[in-house]
Amino acid sequence: MDSLFATITRAFPPINRAGWPFVAIALILTVVIGQFWQPLFWLLLGLTIWVAAFFRDPARVTPIAEGLVIAPADGRVSHIGPVLPPPELGLPAEEMLRISIFMNVFNVHVNRMPITGTVERIVYTPGKFLNAELDKASEFNERNALVVRHALGTLACVQIAGLVARRIVVWTTEGAELAAGERFGMIRFGSRLDVYLPLGTTPLVALGQTSIAGETILADLAAAPSAVRITRRD
């Protein structure tokens, strides 16, 4: 019985509770409007299924070792390169390595901590809603930044809104101590996550690669190799 339940859970991951109101509204509209026109019922039912799939929140298995930086989002690695960090981060005005992950509307949108550490600063910046794949979206789009102090220094993780995404959600607070792979927020309906690392860090992902939040290793900040263990963040 347990193995059957595990199989069903893997096939149909749970819906994050932040999505329950959206799924309920879509389902109610489907039932009510569908009574008047059956073809519209099937169209709305398909939309309801998509909304449920958008808010899916599968368990992830996170590799843990000092210095490992884990992907905070599902999606495609769209940028790797040196840039100046956004001024609101309060970091030195020196180039850092930025790794960007673009999420489309079909990706899992729950965002996870890239490294174990303390959330030193959370900064919301209003802005535009340009295509999140554009490089200038990091500078001009609405965004929310987390500055995280970890065992080897400081990094930043920035949630960026896009053309469709109009709501950035953060579930953590300043001063919170979170583990790598732990959920910290989400962006509704597509967008991008930027991770800022010290310049000289060697990226362990490639442009165009698909990342999995809480599992894909973006980089290793540790000066010496260390054993990697696996843990599940349910």
N, CA and C of each residue as an Amber inpcrd file, in Angstrom:
protein
   702
   0.8300000  -1.2030000   0.0000000   0.0000000   0.0000000   0.0000000
   0.8680000   1.2590000   0.0000000   1.9420000   1.2320000   0.8230000
   2.8300000   2.3920000   0.8960000   3.5010000   2.6610000  -0.4410000
   3.9310000   1.5930000  -1.1200000   4.5810000   1.7670000  -2.4100000
   3.6010000   2.3020000  -3.4450000   2.3290000   1.8680000  -3.3540000
   1.3100000   2.3740000  -4.2710000   1.0830000   3.8570000  -4.0430000
   1.0120000   4.2650000  -2.7710000   0.8200000   5.6860000  -2.4490000
   2.0030000   6.5100000  -2.9460000   3.2200000   5.9920000  -2.7630000
   4.4150000   6.6980000  -3.2200000   4.4020000   6.8540000  -4.7360000
   3.9520000   5.8280000  -5.4350000   3.8820000   5.8850000  -6.8980000
   2.8800000   6.9380000  -7.3440000   1.7270000   6.9770000  -6.6920000
   0.7010000   7.9680000  -7.0370000   1.2030000   9.3720000  -6.7380000
   1.9020000   9.5330000  -5.5950000   2.4300000  10.8530000  -5.2250000
   3.4450000  11.3460000  -6.2410000   4.2950000  10.4530000  -6.7290000
   5.2820000  10.8550000  -7.7290000   4.6050000  11.2260000  -9.0400000
   3.5580000  10.4880000  -9.4050000   2.8580000  10.7590000 -10.6610000
   2.0200000  12.0310000 -10.5660000   1.4400000  12.2860000  -9.3880000
   0.5900000  13.4530000  -9.1940000   1.0880000  14.2070000  -7.9590000
   2.0940000  15.0640000  -8.1190000   2.6640000  15.7740000  -6.9660000
   1.6260000  16.6630000  -6.3050000   1.7800000  16.9140000  -5.0080000
   0.8100000  17.7460000  -4.2850000   0.8100000  19.1850000  -4.7890000
  -0.2890000  19.8650000  -4.5200000  -0.4280000  21.2770000  -4.8880000
  -0.0100000  22.1180000  -3.6880000   0.8400000  23.0950000  -3.9270000
   1.2330000  23.9910000  -2.8560000   0.0020000  24.7370000  -2.3450000
  -0.0710000  24.9220000  -1.0380000  -1.2740000  25.5340000  -0.4680000
  -1.5290000  26.9440000  -0.9820000  -0.4860000  27.6240000  -1.4810000
  -0.6860000  28.9550000  -2.0630000  -1.5470000  28.8770000  -3.3210000
  -1.6470000  27.6990000  -3.9150000  -2.4190000  27.5540000  -5.1440000
  -3.8450000  27.0910000  -4.9360000  -4.1700000  26.6610000  -3.7100000
  -5.5150000  26.1480000  -3.4630000  -6.6180000  27.1380000  -3.8310000
  -6.5300000  28.4170000  -3.4500000  -7.6100000  29.3550000  -3.8250000
  -7.7740000  29.4770000  -5.3410000  -6.6780000  29.4660000  -6.0850000
  -6.7540000  29.5950000  -7.5430000  -7.4090000  28.3620000  -8.1650000
  -7.0560000  27.1880000  -7.6510000  -7.6560000  25.9600000  -8.1690000
  -9.1510000  25.9280000  -7.8430000  -9.5000000  26.3470000  -6.6260000
 -10.9120000  26.3510000  -6.2200000 -11.7310000  27.3030000  -7.0830000
 -11.2000000  28.5000000  -7.3380000 -11.9140000  29.4790000  -8.1770000
 -12.1020000  28.9400000  -9.5880000 -11.0280000  28.3630000 -10.1450000
 -11.1140000  27.8210000 -11.5060000 -12.1280000  26.6870000 -11.5700000
 -12.1660000  25.8400000 -10.5450000 -13.1000000  24.7130000 -10.5380000
 -14.5370000  25.1910000 -10.4110000 -14.7630000  26.1760000  -9.5420000
 -16.1240000  26.7090000  -9.3840000 -16.6120000  27.3460000 -10.6850000
 -15.7580000  28.1310000 -11.3250000 -16.1410000  28.7480000 -12.5950000
 -16.4360000  27.6870000 -13.6530000 -15.6550000  26.6240000 -13.6400000
 -15.8650000  25.5430000 -14.6050000 -17.2420000  24.9120000 -14.4310000
 -17.5920000  24.6210000 -13.1780000 -18.8770000  23.9730000 -12.9060000
 -20.0460000  24.9000000 -13.2060000 -19.9460000  26.1590000 -12.7670000
 -21.0620000  27.0980000 -12.9340000 -21.2630000  27.4610000 -14.4040000
 -20.2010000  27.9070000 -15.0740000 -20.3230000  28.3310000 -16.4720000
 -20.5860000  27.1470000 -17.3860000 -20.0120000  25.9860000 -17.0350000
 -20.2050000  24.8000000 -17.8680000 -21.6360000  24.3280000 -17.9460000
 -22.4650000  24.7190000 -16.9720000 -23.8740000  24.3360000 -17.0070000
 -24.6290000  25.0230000 -18.1370000 -24.1030000  26.1620000 -18.5890000
 -24.7950000  26.9200000 -19.6220000 -24.2970000  26.5810000 -21.0260000
 -23.0530000  26.1160000 -21.1330000 -22.5160000  25.7940000 -22.4620000
 -21.4580000  24.7090000 -22.2960000 -21.7920000  23.5010000 -22.7300000
 -20.9250000  22.3590000 -22.4740000 -19.5300000  22.4880000 -23.0950000
 -19.4140000  22.9980000 -24.3430000 -18.0480000  23.1350000 -24.8960000
 -17.1390000  24.0090000 -24.0260000 -17.7330000  25.0370000 -23.4040000
 -16.9490000  25.9120000 -22.5360000 -16.5330000  25.1770000 -21.2630000
 -17.3550000  24.2220000 -20.8440000 -17.0060000  23.4240000 -19.6670000
 -15.6870000  22.7030000 -19.8800000 -15.5100000  22.0810000 -21.0410000
 -14.2880000  21.3200000 -21.2930000 -13.0800000  22.2480000 -21.4280000
 -13.3090000  23.4180000 -21.9830000 -12.2260000  24.3930000 -22.0870000
 -11.7800000  24.8580000 -20.6930000 -12.7540000  25.1680000 -19.8440000
 -12.4320000  25.6260000 -18.4920000 -11.8610000  24.4950000 -17.6450000
 -12.2960000  23.2680000 -17.9060000 -11.7400000  22.1340000 -17.1740000
 -10.2570000  21.9770000 -17.4970000  -9.9200000  22.1570000 -18.7790000
  -8.5080000  22.1120000 -19.1600000  -7.7140000  23.2090000 -18.4780000
  -8.3080000  24.4080000 -18.3630000  -7.6400000  25.5210000 -17.6690000
  -7.4580000  25.2000000 -16.1850000  -8.4630000  24.5810000 -15.5750000
  -8.3770000  24.2180000 -14.1620000  -7.2480000  23.2180000 -13.9250000
  -7.1260000  22.2440000 -14.8180000  -6.0570000  21.2510000 -14.6960000
  -4.7010000  21.9350000 -14.8280000  -4.6070000  22.9020000 -15.7530000
  -3.3320000  23.6230000 -15.8990000  -3.0030000  24.4240000 -14.6470000
  -3.9980000  25.0860000 -14.0520000  -3.7660000  25.8620000 -12.8320000
  -3.2670000  24.9400000 -11.7170000  -3.8920000  23.7640000 -11.5940000
  -3.4520000  22.8040000 -10.5800000  -2.0140000  22.3660000 -10.8480000
  -1.6860000  22.1370000 -12.1200000  -0.3330000  21.7140000 -12.4750000
   0.6680000  22.8300000 -12.2210000   0.2640000  24.0740000 -12.4360000
   1.1700000  25.2050000 -12.2160000   1.6190000  25.2790000 -10.7650000
   0.7070000  24.9930000  -9.8340000   1.0210000  25.1100000  -8.4110000
   1.5030000  23.7870000  -7.8110000   1.8590000  22.8340000  -8.6550000
   2.3650000  21.5690000  -8.1090000   3.6610000  21.8070000  -7.3420000
   3.8740000  20.9940000  -6.3360000   5.0110000  21.2030000  -5.4380000
   5.6300000  19.8550000  -5.0830000   6.3650000  19.2500000  -6.0110000
   6.9340000  17.9260000  -5.7540000   8.0700000  17.9730000  -4.7420000
   8.2740000  16.8540000  -4.0400000   9.4180000  16.7440000  -3.1290000
  10.6950000  16.7110000  -3.9540000  11.7640000  17.2260000  -3.3950000
  13.0460000  17.2520000  -4.0860000  14.1260000  16.6590000  -3.1790000
  15.1400000  16.0610000  -3.7910000  16.2600000  15.4680000  -3.0680000
  17.4620000  16.3840000  -3.2450000  17.8860000  17.0190000  -2.1680000
  18.8980000  18.0780000  -2.2350000  20.2860000  17.5700000  -1.8600000
  21.2810000  17.7490000  -2.7400000  22.6630000  17.4140000  -2.3660000
  23.1850000  18.4360000  -1.3600000  23.7940000  17.9490000  -0.3020000
  24.2380000  18.8170000   0.7860000  25.7490000  18.6650000   1.0080000
  26.4650000  19.7550000   0.9140000  27.8840000  19.8100000   1.2620000
  28.2400000  21.2840000   1.3830000  29.1530000  21.6190000   2.2540000
  29.5130000  23.0220000   2.4490000  30.0060000  23.6240000   1.1360000
  29.3780000  24.7190000   0.7310000  29.7930000  25.4050000  -0.4850000
  28.9740000  25.0910000  -1.7100000  28.1370000  24.0470000  -1.6600000
  27.3260000  23.7380000  -2.8390000  26.2190000  24.7800000  -3.0020000
  26.0810000  25.2880000  -4.2170000  25.0050000  26.2260000  -4.5480000
  24.0100000  25.4750000  -5.4200000  22.7740000  25.4070000  -4.9610000
  21.7360000  24.6060000  -5.6040000  20.7800000  25.5070000  -6.3750000
  20.2770000  25.0300000  -7.4900000  19.3330000  25.8050000  -8.2960000
  18.1040000  26.1800000  -7.4740000  17.7350000  27.4650000  -7.4740000
  16.5510000  27.8930000  -6.7210000  15.2470000  27.7260000  -7.5000000
  15.3540000  27.3760000  -8.7890000  14.1540000  27.3080000  -9.6170000
  14.2740000  26.2350000 -10.6840000  13.1210000  25.6960000 -11.0630000
  13.0520000  24.8530000 -12.2540000  13.1140000  25.7660000 -13.4750000
  13.7180000  25.3070000 -14.5500000  13.7240000  26.1120000 -15.7650000
  14.9720000  25.9100000 -16.5930000  15.2010000  26.8600000 -17.4660000
  16.3320000  26.7860000 -18.3870000  17.3910000  27.8030000 -17.9850000
  18.6470000  27.3610000 -17.9280000  19.7450000  28.2810000 -17.6320000
  19.9070000  29.2150000 -18.8310000  19.5760000  30.4950000 -18.6350000
  19.5160000  31.4350000 -19.7530000  20.6820000  32.4200000 -19.7980000
  21.4480000  32.4930000 -18.7110000  22.5780000  33.4230000 -18.6970000
  23.6180000  32.9650000 -17.6820000  24.8690000  33.0250000 -18.0770000
  25.9850000  32.7800000 -17.1670000  27.0740000  33.7860000 -17.5220000
  27.4320000  34.6340000 -16.5850000  28.4710000  35.5930000 -16.9090000
  28.6490000  36.6580000 -15.8510000  29.7250000  37.4550000 -15.9490000
  30.0120000  38.4930000 -14.9590000  29.1660000  39.7410000 -15.1940000
  28.5910000  40.2640000 -14.1180000  27.7940000  41.4960000 -14.1670000
  27.9520000  42.2130000 -12.8340000  27.5840000  43.4890000 -12.8200000
  27.5020000  44.2170000 -11.5560000  26.2010000  43.8430000 -10.8630000
  26.2210000  43.5540000  -9.5740000  24.9770000  43.2030000  -8.8790000
  24.0570000  44.4070000  -8.7650000  22.7450000  44.2000000  -8.6760000
  21.8130000  45.3210000  -8.4850000  22.1840000  46.1230000  -7.2470000
  22.1020000  47.4440000  -7.3080000  22.5360000  48.2910000  -6.1840000
  21.7480000  48.0490000  -4.9060000  20.4840000  47.6130000  -5.0230000
  19.6730000  47.4460000  -3.8250000  20.1590000  46.2900000  -2.9330000
  21.0390000  45.4410000  -3.4800000  21.5490000  44.3340000  -2.6840000
  22.5030000  44.8140000  -1.5910000  23.0680000  46.0040000  -1.7710000
  24.0100000  46.5180000  -0.7850000  25.3510000  45.8140000  -0.8230000
  25.6480000  45.1290000  -1.9230000  26.9250000  44.4410000  -2.0730000
  27.9430000  45.3790000  -2.7180000  29.2380000  45.0970000  -2.5930000
  30.2420000  45.9460000  -3.2370000  29.9890000  46.0850000  -4.7320000
  30.2660000  47.2600000  -5.2690000  30.0360000  47.5290000  -6.6980000
  31.1420000  46.8880000  -7.5320000  31.2320000  45.5980000  -7.4360000
  32.2100000  44.8180000  -8.1740000  31.4890000  43.6990000  -8.9190000
  32.0280000  43.3090000 -10.0460000  31.3800000  42.2730000 -10.8420000
  31.2650000  40.9710000 -10.0470000  30.1380000  40.2850000 -10.2710000
  29.9100000  38.9670000  -9.7020000  29.4670000  38.0370000 -10.8210000
  29.5450000  36.7500000 -10.5800000  29.0380000  35.7820000 -11.5510000
  27.5340000  35.6540000 -11.3630000  26.7900000  35.9000000 -12.4300000
  25.3350000  35.7490000 -12.3750000  24.9220000  34.5200000 -13.1700000
  24.1400000  33.6700000 -12.5430000  23.5290000  32.5280000 -13.2280000
  22.0280000  32.7560000 -13.2100000  21.4260000  32.8240000 -14.3920000
  19.9890000  33.1030000 -14.5060000  19.2460000  31.8440000 -14.9430000
  18.0750000  31.6470000 -14.3500000  17.2180000  30.5150000 -14.6890000
  15.8520000  31.0580000 -15.0940000  15.4530000  30.7700000 -16.3320000
  14.1680000  31.2580000 -16.8490000  13.1030000  30.1860000 -16.6800000
  11.9990000  30.5660000 -16.0450000  10.8760000  29.6510000 -15.8410000
   9.7600000  29.9750000 -16.8250000   9.2940000  28.9670000 -17.5730000
   8.1180000  29.1890000 -18.4030000   6.8710000  28.7880000 -17.6160000
   5.7090000  28.9490000 -18.2200000   4.4600000  28.7440000 -17.4880000
   4.1870000  27.2780000 -17.1810000   5.0060000  26.3710000 -17.6970000
   4.7950000  24.9500000 -17.4360000   5.7510000  24.4020000 -16.3720000
   6.7090000  25.2140000 -15.9340000   7.6510000  24.7670000 -14.9140000
   7.0160000  24.7870000 -13.5230000   7.5800000  24.0110000 -12.6020000
   7.2450000  24.1600000 -11.1860000   7.7520000  25.5340000 -10.7520000
   6.9140000  26.2760000 -10.0210000   7.2710000  27.6650000  -9.7030000
   7.6180000  27.9090000  -8.2410000   7.6750000  26.8720000  -7.4440000
   8.1260000  27.0220000  -6.0640000   9.6330000  27.2360000  -6.0760000
  10.0910000  28.2870000  -5.3970000  11.5210000  28.6220000  -5.3460000
  12.1430000  28.0790000  -4.0690000  13.3830000  27.5870000  -4.1820000
  14.0610000  26.9490000  -3.0550000  15.4020000  27.6130000  -2.7780000
  15.8340000  27.5380000  -1.5320000  17.0900000  28.1650000  -1.1110000
  18.2770000  27.5700000  -1.8630000  19.1620000  28.4300000  -2.3770000
  20.3180000  27.9150000  -3.1020000  21.4360000  27.4050000  -2.1930000
  21.4160000  27.7850000  -0.9170000  22.4940000  27.3850000  -0.0130000
  21.9940000  27.5190000   1.4230000  22.5630000  26.7420000   2.3230000
  22.2010000  26.8580000   3.7360000  22.8060000  28.1480000   4.3080000
  21.9650000  28.9410000   4.9560000  22.4740000  30.1960000   5.4960000
  21.3840000  31.0300000   6.1370000  21.7360000  32.2680000   6.4570000
  20.8230000  33.2120000   7.1020000  20.4130000  34.2950000   6.1200000
  19.1110000  34.5580000   6.0540000  18.6060000  35.6140000   5.1770000
  18.9110000  36.9630000   5.8370000  19.9280000  37.6450000   5.3340000
  20.3270000  38.9280000   5.9300000  19.4300000  40.0680000   5.4990000
  18.9800000  40.0320000   4.2590000  18.2410000  41.1740000   3.7260000
  17.2440000  40.6920000   2.6790000  16.0410000  41.2550000   2.7160000
  15.0360000  41.0320000   1.6770000  14.6510000  42.3950000   1.1390000
  14.8390000  42.6010000  -0.1570000  14.6000000  43.9210000  -0.7500000
  13.6600000  43.7810000  -1.9380000  12.5010000  44.4270000  -1.8430000
  11.5530000  44.4710000  -2.9630000  11.7940000  45.7370000  -3.7680000
  11.8630000  45.6000000  -5.0990000  12.0780000  46.7450000  -5.9830000
  10.9950000  46.7720000  -7.0480000  10.1240000  47.7970000  -7.0640000
   9.1130000  47.8890000  -8.1270000   9.7760000  48.1650000  -9.4650000
   9.0980000  47.8010000 -10.5380000   9.6860000  48.0220000 -11.8490000
   8.7490000  47.6150000 -12.9710000   9.3260000  47.3830000 -14.1350000
   8.5560000  47.0500000 -15.3230000   8.2980000  45.5500000 -15.3890000
   7.5850000  45.1470000 -16.4590000   7.2910000  43.7360000 -16.6780000
   7.7420000  43.3510000 -18.0880000   9.0390000  43.5470000 -18.3390000
   9.6170000  43.1760000 -19.6250000   9.7510000  41.6600000 -19.7050000
   9.9960000  41.1560000 -20.8970000  10.2670000  39.7330000 -21.0710000
  11.4300000  39.3450000 -20.1640000  11.1990000  38.3900000 -19.2700000
  12.2100000  38.0330000 -18.2780000  13.4470000  37.3970000 -18.9010000
  13.3610000  36.9780000 -20.1600000  14.5350000  36.3960000 -20.8140000
  15.5330000  37.4720000 -21.2400000  15.0840000  38.7180000 -21.3160000
  15.9790000  39.7990000 -21.7080000  16.9660000  40.0930000 -20.5850000
  18.2010000  40.3830000 -20.9640000  19.2330000  40.6590000 -19.9640000
  18.8650000  41.8770000 -19.1120000  18.2420000  42.8790000 -19.7240000
  17.9260000  44.1100000 -18.9970000  16.8070000  43.9210000 -17.9710000
  16.1430000  42.7600000 -17.9920000  15.0990000  42.5050000 -16.9960000
  15.6760000  42.5090000 -15.5870000  16.9510000  42.1350000 -15.4410000
  17.5860000  42.1350000 -14.1190000  17.6590000  43.5330000 -13.5310000
  17.6880000  44.5370000 -14.3980000  17.8430000  45.9170000 -13.9450000
  16.5310000  46.6740000 -13.8720000  15.6080000  46.3860000 -14.8240000
  14.4160000  47.2190000 -14.9450000  13.1290000  46.5620000 -14.4330000
  13.0800000  45.2400000 -14.3230000  11.8300000  44.5810000 -13.9420000
  11.5760000  44.6120000 -12.4400000  10.3190000  44.4550000 -12.0900000
   9.9500000  44.2850000 -10.6900000  10.6630000  43.0460000 -10.1610000
  11.2000000  43.1260000  -8.9410000  11.9900000  42.0000000  -8.4370000
  12.0190000  42.0090000  -6.9080000  12.4310000  40.8750000  -6.3930000
  12.5950000  40.7280000  -4.9590000  13.9000000  39.9830000  -4.7100000
  14.7620000  40.5640000  -3.8920000  16.1000000  40.0170000  -3.6970000
  16.2860000  39.5060000  -2.2830000  16.9500000  38.3710000  -2.1630000
  17.3690000  37.8280000  -0.8710000  18.8910000  37.8200000  -0.8320000
  19.4680000  38.4450000   0.1840000  20.9060000  38.3710000   0.4180000
  21.1120000  37.3490000   1.5300000  21.8870000  36.3180000   1.2440000
  22.0390000  35.1930000   2.1670000  23.4890000  35.0780000   2.6330000
  23.6830000  35.1070000   3.9470000  25.0040000  34.8720000   4.5170000
  25.1560000  33.3850000   4.8010000  26.2180000  32.7940000   4.2790000
  26.4460000  31.3630000   4.4750000  27.8450000  31.1390000   5.0310000
  28.2350000  29.9090000   5.1890000  29.4820000  29.5740000   5.8710000
  30.7160000  30.1280000   5.1740000  30.6260000  30.3340000   3.8590000
  31.7950000  30.7730000   3.1010000  31.6960000  32.2110000   2.6100000
  30.6470000  32.9240000   3.0120000  30.5130000  34.3090000   2.5500000
  29.0690000  34.7200000   2.3590000  28.8020000  35.4120000   1.2630000
  27.4700000  35.9370000   0.9790000  27.1320000  35.7290000  -0.4900000
  25.8880000  35.3800000  -0.7620000  25.3930000  35.3430000  -2.1320000
  24.0260000  36.0000000  -2.1680000  23.5220000  36.2440000  -3.3670000
  22.2090000  36.8520000  -3.5260000  21.3740000  36.0250000  -4.4860000
  20.0890000  35.9620000  -4.2010000  19.1280000  35.2700000  -5.0660000
  17.9920000  36.2440000  -5.3390000  17.7210000  36.5190000  -6.6180000
  16.7500000  37.5520000  -6.9890000  15.6170000  36.9450000  -7.8070000
  14.3940000  37.1270000  -7.3240000  13.1960000  36.7330000  -8.0690000
  12.8060000  37.9010000  -8.9770000  12.6020000  37.6300000 -10.2600000
  12.3170000  38.6880000 -11.2270000  10.9850000  38.4100000 -11.9230000
  10.0960000  39.3930000 -11.9010000   8.8220000  39.2680000 -12.6040000
   9.0410000  39.3890000 -14.1010000   8.0450000  38.9660000 -14.8880000
   8.1730000  39.0090000 -16.3420000   6.9110000  39.5060000 -17.0100000
   6.7320000  39.1450000 -18.2780000   5.5770000  39.5860000 -19.0470000
   4.2740000  39.0910000 -18.4280000   4.2540000  37.8270000 -18.0340000
   3.0420000  37.2180000 -17.4950000   3.0320000  37.2640000 -15.9770000
   4.2090000  37.0470000 -15.3840000   4.3060000  37.0290000 -13.9160000
   4.0610000  38.4200000 -13.3460000   3.0940000  38.5340000 -12.4640000
   2.7880000  39.8300000 -11.8660000   2.7590000  39.7600000 -10.3420000
   3.1750000  38.6340000  -9.7980000   3.0960000  38.4920000  -8.3490000
   4.2750000  37.6750000  -7.8380000   5.1400000  38.3380000  -7.0730000
   6.2660000  37.6700000  -6.4440000   5.8970000  37.4050000  -4.9840000
   6.0230000  36.1570000  -4.5660000   5.6350000  35.7670000  -3.2170000
   6.8740000  35.2960000  -2.4560000   7.0310000  35.7930000  -1.2200000
   8.1360000  35.3800000  -0.3580000   7.5560000  34.8430000   0.9390000
   8.0210000  33.6640000   1.3470000   7.4940000  33.0250000   2.5530000
   8.4650000  33.1000000   3.7220000   9.5910000  33.7420000   3.5500000
  10.5700000  33.8200000   4.6230000  10.7180000  35.2590000   5.0970000
  11.5410000  35.4610000   6.1140000  11.7470000  36.7970000   6.6860000
  13.2290000  37.0330000   6.9210000  13.5910000  38.2850000   7.0960000
  14.9760000  38.6090000   7.4280000  15.3450000  37.9840000   8.7660000
  16.5300000  37.4210000   8.8090000  16.9900000  36.7600000  10.0160000
  16.7030000  35.2740000  10.0560000  15.8870000  34.8010000   9.1210000
  15.5500000  33.3730000   9.0990000  16.7560000  32.5460000   8.6740000
  16.9220000  31.4090000   9.3070000  17.9770000  30.4660000   8.9400000
  17.3270000  29.3180000   8.1750000  17.7250000  29.1620000   6.9310000
  17.1150000  28.1670000   6.0570000  18.1690000  27.2170000   5.5060000
  17.7470000  26.0080000   5.2180000  18.6430000  25.0010000   4.6610000
  18.5570000  25.0180000   3.1420000  19.6140000  24.5960000   2.4980000
  19.6010000  24.4770000   1.0390000  18.4550000  23.5600000   0.6260000
  17.7110000  23.9880000  -0.3920000  16.5810000  23.2080000  -0.8640000
  15.2710000  23.5190000  -0.1900000  15.3100000  24.3350000   0.8640000
  14.0790000  24.6820000   1.5710000  13.2960000  25.7250000   0.7840000
  11.9880000  25.6140000   0.7840000  11.1360000  26.5470000   0.0380000
  11.2020000  27.9400000   0.6610000  11.3000000  28.9710000  -0.2110000
  11.2820000  30.3360000   0.3330000  10.2990000  31.2400000  -0.3860000
   9.7180000  30.8100000  -1.4870000   8.7610000  31.6500000  -2.1900000
   8.4090000  31.0940000  -3.5470000   7.7230000  31.9260000  -4.3510000
   7.3830000  31.5340000  -5.7170000   7.0370000  32.7870000  -6.5220000
   7.0310000  32.6380000  -7.8490000   6.5820000  33.7070000  -8.7340000
   5.4430000  33.1310000  -9.5680000   4.3220000  33.8020000  -9.5740000
   3.1530000  33.2620000 -10.2640000   3.2220000  33.5240000 -11.7650000
   3.1500000  32.4320000 -12.4970000   2.9770000  32.4150000 -13.9490000
   4.2020000  32.8760000 -14.7370000   5.3210000  32.2240000 -14.4780000
   6.5140000  32.4180000 -15.3130000   7.4080000  33.5390000 -14.8270000
   8.6930000  33.4510000 -15.1020000   9.6340000  34.5380000 -14.8150000
  11.0500000  34.0090000 -14.7160000  11.8610000  34.5870000 -13.7990000
  13.2760000  34.2660000 -13.7620000  13.8540000  34.4070000 -12.3560000
  14.8720000  33.6100000 -12.0800000  15.6500000  33.6990000 -10.8460000
  17.1070000  33.9540000 -11.2180000  17.7200000  34.9380000 -10.5680000
  19.1510000  35.2170000 -10.7320000  19.8720000  34.8600000  -9.4440000
  21.0200000  34.1960000  -9.5690000  21.8750000  33.9080000  -8.4260000
  23.2090000  34.6030000  -8.6600000  23.6500000  35.4020000  -7.6810000
  24.9050000  36.1540000  -7.7770000  25.9450000  35.5010000  -6.8780000
  27.0800000  35.1170000  -7.4930000  28.1540000  34.4170000  -6.8040000
  29.4600000  35.1870000  -6.9610000  30.4470000  34.9180000  -6.1220000
  31.7310000  35.6250000  -6.2680000  32.3420000  35.4070000  -7.6480000
  32.9060000  36.4660000  -8.2000000  33.5610000  36.3510000  -9.4980000
  34.7290000  35.3750000  -9.3850000  34.8540000  34.5170000 -10.3480000
  35.8810000  33.4820000 -10.3040000  35.3110000  32.1220000  -9.9640000
  34.0520000  32.1080000  -9.4980000  33.3830000  30.8360000  -9.2410000
  33.2090000  30.0800000 -10.5580000  33.4610000  28.7970000 -10.5360000
  33.2950000  27.9740000 -11.7340000  31.8630000  27.4400000 -11.7870000
  31.0790000  27.8240000 -12.8000000  29.7120000  27.2990000 -12.8930000
  29.7330000  25.8130000 -13.2460000  28.8220000  25.0630000 -12.6820000
  28.7110000  23.6330000 -12.9510000  27.4900000  23.3130000 -13.7980000
  26.9270000  24.3520000 -14.4110000  25.8370000  24.1860000 -15.3690000
  26.2240000  24.8950000 -16.6570000  25.4860000  24.6050000 -17.7260000
  25.7720000  25.2020000 -19.0280000  24.5500000  25.9470000 -19.5390000
  24.7680000  26.9070000 -20.4170000  23.6540000  27.6240000 -21.0400000
  22.7220000  26.6370000 -21.7360000  21.4350000  26.8220000 -21.5360000
  20.4570000  25.9540000 -22.1570000  20.1260000  24.7140000 -21.3550000
  20.8850000  24.4500000 -20.3060000  20.6180000  23.2770000 -19.4730000
  19.3320000  23.4830000 -18.6810000  18.6150000  22.3920000 -18.4620000
  17.4150000  22.4470000 -17.6300000  17.8030000  22.2070000 -16.1780000
  17.4070000  23.1190000 -15.3170000  17.7100000  22.9840000 -13.8900000
  16.4810000  22.5010000 -13.1390000  16.7270000  21.8500000 -12.0200000
  15.6610000  21.3760000 -11.1390000  15.8750000  22.0170000  -9.7720000
  14.8920000  22.7680000  -9.3250000  15.0120000  23.4730000  -8.0470000
  15.2590000  22.4920000  -6.9120000  16.2390000  22.8210000  -6.0860000
  16.5280000  21.9820000  -4.9400000  17.3850000  20.7750000  -5.2470000
  17.7580000  20.5800000  -6.5240000  18.5380000  19.3950000  -6.8840000
  19.7680000  19.7100000  -7.7360000  19.6080000  20.5280000  -8.7730000
  20.7180000  20.8080000  -9.6810000  21.7790000  21.6540000  -8.9940000
  23.0350000  21.2330000  -9.0790000  24.1440000  21.9870000  -8.4870000
  24.6230000  23.0460000  -9.4810000  24.5480000  24.3170000  -9.0700000
  24.9960000  25.4200000  -9.9280000  26.4950000  25.6580000  -9.8120000
  27.0270000  25.5270000  -8.6130000  28.4510000  25.8130000  -8.3770000
  28.8610000  25.2280000  -7.0370000  30.1740000  25.1570000  -6.8190000
  30.7240000  24.7010000  -5.5400000  31.6960000  25.7660000  -5.0460000
  31.3330000  26.4440000  -3.9690000  32.1340000  27.5400000  -3.4390000
  33.2370000  27.0790000  -2.4940000  33.2140000  25.8070000  -2.1360000
  34.2040000  25.3140000  -1.1840000  35.5830000  25.2720000  -1.8290000
  36.5970000  25.6470000  -1.0470000  37.9650000  25.6450000  -1.5670000
  38.4930000  24.2370000  -1.7430000  38.0290000  23.2980000  -0.8970000
  38.4790000  21.9170000  -0.9860000  37.2710000  21.0160000  -1.1810000
  37.4360000  19.9010000  -1.8910000  36.3080000  18.9910000  -2.1040000
  35.8500000  18.3790000  -0.7880000  34.5620000  18.1150000  -0.7150000
  34.0140000  17.4940000   0.4880000  32.9670000  16.4740000   0.0860000
  32.6890000  15.5730000   0.9880000  31.7200000  14.5250000   0.6840000
  30.3300000  15.1280000   0.5190000  29.5500000  14.5800000  -0.3910000
  28.2060000  15.0550000  -0.6510000  27.2180000  14.0340000  -0.1280000
  26.2770000  14.4940000   0.6890000  25.2110000  13.5970000   1.1190000
  23.9030000  14.1050000   0.5440000  22.8800000  13.2640000   0.5540000
  21.6020000  13.5910000  -0.0680000  20.5400000  13.6750000   1.0190000
  19.6950000  14.6880000   0.9290000  18.6030000  14.8160000   1.8740000
  17.3380000  15.2300000   1.1270000  16.1900000  14.8780000   1.6510000
  14.9120000  15.2040000   1.0120000  14.2640000  16.3670000   1.7410000
  13.8340000  17.3820000   0.9680000  13.1250000  18.5300000   1.5540000
  11.6570000  18.4040000   1.1830000  10.8570000  17.7480000   2.0010000
   9.4380000  17.5530000   1.6950000   8.6050000  18.7510000   2.1150000
